[in-house]
Amino acid sequence: MDLKDAIKKRQSIRAFKPDPVTRDILSGIIEDALLAPSWGNTQPWEFTIAGGDAVKRLGEELSDKNMNKIPDNPDLEMPEKWPDLCMGRYRNVGKELFETLSIGRGDKKKRDQHYENMFNFFGAPNAIYIYIDKELGVYSVLDVGIISHSISLLATDYGLGTCILAAAVRYPDIVRAHLNIPQSKNLVIGIAIGYPDWDSPYNQYKSKREDLDTLVRWADG
Ligand SMILES: Cc1cc2nc3c(=O)[nH]c(=O)nc-3n(C[C@H](O)[C@H](O)[C@H](O)COP(=O)(O)O)c2cc1C
């Protein structure tokens, strides 16, 4: 697939077919993604790829914790407040996604179901966890962001879908215990990966972007 096509086709996928992704394909994706740039070529990222019963058991426990309102304790602080412009966009994506799913404002049952889905990797057969040493700082987190996009684009090339999930790292101790990840690592992000269920209303939703002119200033005079 042409790079530009992959960039345009990629979208967050929130409903998956149950078919697992083969280890060959997952290895191929990560191997190519490892070509991503990083500060001084430090390559601070490490990965655990969960599948089979491991991903199911983990998703169940994460979603159980969330449903029971157990306070989370992410390794990296998650933003609670946003400047107005960002907050507006954040609210919009939630509102539009729920509209696509026909979930009304007061429909607590369906909203809860959505969050249960989210903590269950939206039913993806595989989840990629990316973590870095606890000694590392903000630029290594940036590096993880860069490689996450590479993973998502490469997955698109294989006909796969991904959803980058902060939700997946809200309870890092549970993830570490299930996946045997050392205490010395900070969990940065999880990525749900699998074959998209294109019949699901979830995947009909395509988020919007600001215009170029709103976000880009030129300084070339
Ligand atoms: C760092 C990061 C964390 C995210 N966490 C979540 C999440 O927890 N739940 C979710 O449904 N989507 C999550 N997303 C997906 C974003 O909502 C999505 O990328 C954004 O709305 C733009 O939509 P698109 O990916 O379809 O283009 C996350 C994306 C990023 C980059």
The ligand as an SDF file (V2000), in Angstrom:
LIG
                    3D

 31 33  0  0  0  0  0  0  0  0999 V2000
   -1.9600    8.4410   23.1240 C   0  0  0  0  0  0  0  0  0  0  0  0
   -3.3310    7.9860   22.6620 C   0  0  0  0  0  0  0  0  0  0  0  0
   -4.1920    7.4080   23.5750 C   0  0  0  0  0  0  0  0  0  0  0  0
   -5.4600    6.9640   23.1600 C   0  0  0  0  0  0  0  0  0  0  0  0
   -6.2800    6.3350   24.0520 N   0  0  0  0  0  0  0  0  0  0  0  0
   -7.5050    5.9070   23.6460 C   0  0  0  0  0  0  0  0  0  0  0  0
   -8.3510    5.2270   24.5570 C   0  0  0  0  0  0  0  0  0  0  0  0
   -8.0050    4.9800   25.7170 O   0  0  0  0  0  0  0  0  0  0  0  0
   -9.5780    4.8430   24.1170 N   0  0  0  0  0  0  0  0  0  0  0  0
   -9.9830    5.0590   22.8200 C   0  0  0  0  0  0  0  0  0  0  0  0
  -11.1100    4.6590   22.4800 O   0  0  0  0  0  0  0  0  0  0  0  0
   -9.1920    5.6870   21.9320 N   0  0  0  0  0  0  0  0  0  0  0  0
   -7.9690    6.1190   22.3110 C   0  0  0  0  0  0  0  0  0  0  0  0
   -7.1370    6.7350   21.4210 N   0  0  0  0  0  0  0  0  0  0  0  0
   -7.5930    6.9380   20.0330 C   0  0  0  0  0  0  0  0  0  0  0  0
   -7.9870    8.4020   19.7800 C   0  0  0  0  0  0  0  0  0  0  0  0
   -9.2410    8.6650   20.3590 O   0  0  0  0  0  0  0  0  0  0  0  0
   -8.0160    8.6420   18.2640 C   0  0  0  0  0  0  0  0  0  0  0  0
   -6.7290    8.4610   17.7560 O   0  0  0  0  0  0  0  0  0  0  0  0
   -8.5000   10.0420   17.9010 C   0  0  0  0  0  0  0  0  0  0  0  0
   -9.8270   10.2260   18.2990 O   0  0  0  0  0  0  0  0  0  0  0  0
   -8.4020   10.2810   16.3940 C   0  0  0  0  0  0  0  0  0  0  0  0
   -9.1650    9.3210   15.7040 O   0  0  0  0  0  0  0  0  0  0  0  0
   -8.5320    8.2980   14.6570 P   0  0  0  0  0  0  0  0  0  0  0  0
   -7.4670    7.5050   15.3390 O   0  0  0  0  0  0  0  0  0  0  0  0
   -9.6800    7.4280   14.2090 O   0  0  0  0  0  0  0  0  0  0  0  0
   -7.9630    9.0940   13.5160 O   0  0  0  0  0  0  0  0  0  0  0  0
   -5.8740    7.1620   21.8030 C   0  0  0  0  0  0  0  0  0  0  0  0
   -4.9800    7.7250   20.8850 C   0  0  0  0  0  0  0  0  0  0  0  0
   -3.7180    8.1290   21.2930 C   0  0  0  0  0  0  0  0  0  0  0  0
   -2.7610    8.6990   20.2550 C   0  0  0  0  0  0  0  0  0  0  0  0
  1  2  1  0
  2  3  1  0
  2 30  2  0
  3  4  2  0
  4  5  1  0
  4 28  1  0
  5  6  2  0
  6  7  1  0
  6 13  1  0
  7  8  2  0
  7  9  1  0
  9 10  1  0
 10 11  2  0
 10 12  1  0
 12 13  2  0
 13 14  1  0
 14 15  1  0
 14 28  1  0
 15 16  1  0
 16 17  1  0
 16 18  1  0
 18 19  1  0
 18 20  1  0
 20 21  1  0
 20 22  1  0
 22 23  1  0
 23 24  1  0
 24 25  2  0
 24 26  1  0
 24 27  1  0
 28 29  2  0
 29 30  1  0
 30 31  1  0
M  END
$$$$
